[in-house]
């Protein structure tokens, strides 16, 4: 029996402080150090999963250039059906 298609609550529930839950699934490190170059961040809402590539960038504000992070959507997955047994059929949409 198919039900309304929603991803599980534990994936999308906000953190205790109320901020959105972000899952880091992949980190690319610079050479053999603890410094990272990119991270793949996953966010989940009721029926959509969004994967964003996070990387360090230079941003400008009134004081000049400051370090910051930028994110680019890599893909989205939309929940189409859920069978009630933790199996989901999704639609994958690449590059934003």
N, C-alpha and C positions, 0 to 999 in steps of 0.2 A: 504494500500500500504506500503510495507516494504522499508525502506531506509537504507543507510549505517549505520552501528551500531556504534554510538559514544555516549558517555555519555555527558550530558549537559556541556556547557562551564563554567557555574558558579561553578561547582564542581571541575573543573580541572585548572581553570585560576590561574596563579601565583599571589602571593601577590604583592602589589605595589612596594616593594623593589626588586622584581624579584625572590625571593626565592619560592620554591615549596609550594603549599597550602597543609597543613596537617590538617585533621579533627580529633579531639579527641572525641571519641564517648562513652568511658567508662573509668572511673577512680576508682580504688580500693584504699581506704584510710586505713591507719594504725590506728587501734582502732578508737577512737573518736577524731582524730586530723586533722589538715589541711595538714599533710604530706601524700603523696601518695606512694603506693607500686608499682602499675602497671597502665599503661594507654594503651588503644587500639587506635592506630593511623591509620587513613585511608588516603591513597593517591589515586588519580584518574588520569589516563591519557586517551587518546582518547577512548580506548576500554578495559581497564583493571582497576579493583579496587584491591588494595592490602591492607590487614589489617595486621599490625605489633604490637606485644606486646612489649611495651617499659618498661624497668625496670632498676633500679639503680644497678650498679655493681662496682667492683674495677678493675681498669685498671693500667697497669704499664707503666711508661715512664722512661726517664733517671734520674728523681728525686726520683723515687720510686713508691709507690702506690698512685693513685689519684682517686677521685670519677669520674664516668662517667656513661653513659647510654648505654645499649645494646638493640637491637631490634631483635625479631624473627618473621618471617612471620607466621601468623596463618592461613590465607587463601587468595585465589585469586578468583576474579570473572571476567569472560570474557564476554563481550557483544556479544551475538549471533545475536539477531534481535531487531529492534526498530520499533514500529508501527506508529511513528509520533505523538502519543497522550500521551507521557510520560510513556509508558509501555515498559519495557525491558525484554527480555528473556536472562538469563545469565547462564553460566556454572560455578558451584562452585567447586573449587579445594582446598581441605583442607590441612593444615599443609605444606604450602610452595608449 
